[in-house]
Amino acid sequence: MQTVRIKALTPQTEDICAIRLVGGFDSERKHYPALDLLRLENKRQLELIADYAEVGCPLSLRTIENFIIGELVRADDLVFDGVRYVFNVQSFSEPSSLEYLVWEVLAQIIEE
């Protein structure tokens, strides 16, 4: 099995990082669940922060960014489409990739 090490959040790694955070489906339609905190029954505590972030509140946006960074630093490995992804993310220097993940996480929290 191929192993890919994810050491930085970049445009090339943002999609697999998003799957690690918010879940998704692989090419065989196998479901990967969102992080526990982002699942429907648990995300209530993030909804108010997400509501403010969605309208551009800088403090709320930074809170979501910090949540994402923390979760990716602690992320477990993931086997997805026959590839093992080993997460050791230590670099978040790509603002566009972090913004992409912010909106993916917000969509997961706010979805109705």
N, C-alpha and C positions, 0 to 999 in steps of 0.2 A: 504494500500500500504506500502510495506517495505521501510524504509528510511535508507540509508547508509551515514554516515558522512565521508568525505574524509579530513583527517587532515594532511596527510603526503604523499609525493610522494615516493612510495615503489614499489617493483616488483608486489605486489598484487593490487596496484591502478593505475599502469602506463597505462594499457589499457583504463580504463574509462577516465583518464586524457587526453590521446591521442584523444579519441572520442570528448571530450569537446573542444579540440584545433583545430583538423583538420577535424572533422566530421566523418561520417561513416553511416553504416546501422545496424539496429537491426535485431533480428531473424525474424521479419515479413516484412523485406525489407523496413521499414520506414527510410527515409533519414534524417540525422541530419547534417546540413550544418557546414562548417568550420567557425571559427571566421571571422568577417567581414574583418579584415586586411589580412587574408589568402585566401580570395576568389579571383578568377582569376582577376577580374577587379581592385582589390585594392593592390595586392601583388607586383606590380612593384617596389615599394620603398624598398622592402626587397630583391629583386633578386640579386643585386650586393653583398650585405653582404652574401647571401646564396652561391653565386658562390665561394667566398673566403673561407667561412667556409667549403664547400665541399672538398676543397683541403688541409684543415688542418690549416688555418690561426687562430692562437690562439685568436686574438682580435675579429674576426668575430664569432668564435665559442662561445666566452663569450657573445657577443652581442645577439646571438640567445638564449643562456641559460637565460640571463637576461629577454629577451622578454617572454620566457616560464614561468619563475618564476612570473613575473609581471601579466601575464594573468591568471595564476592559483590562485594567491592571490586574484584577483578580479573576479574569475569565478562565473557565475550564476549557480543556481541549474539546474539539468538535470534529466528528467524522461526518462529512457532508459530500454526497455524490462520489463516494469511494476515495476521498482525499482526507487525510488526517490533518487538521489545522491545530497547531500548537500556539496558543496565545501567550505572548510575553510582550505585550504592547507597553512601550516606554516612551514613545515619541508621538506627540500630538501637534506637530508644527504645521500641519496643513489646515488652514482655517476653513477651506471649502469642504473638506471631508468631515470636520467636526460639525459644521453647520448642517451638512447632509444628515448626519446621525441625530442631531438635535431634532430635526423635523421628522425623522423616522420614529423617534421615541415619542415625540409629541403626538403624532398620529396614532400611535399605539395607546397612549393614555386617554386621548380625547375621543377616540372612535366610539360611536354609539350604535 
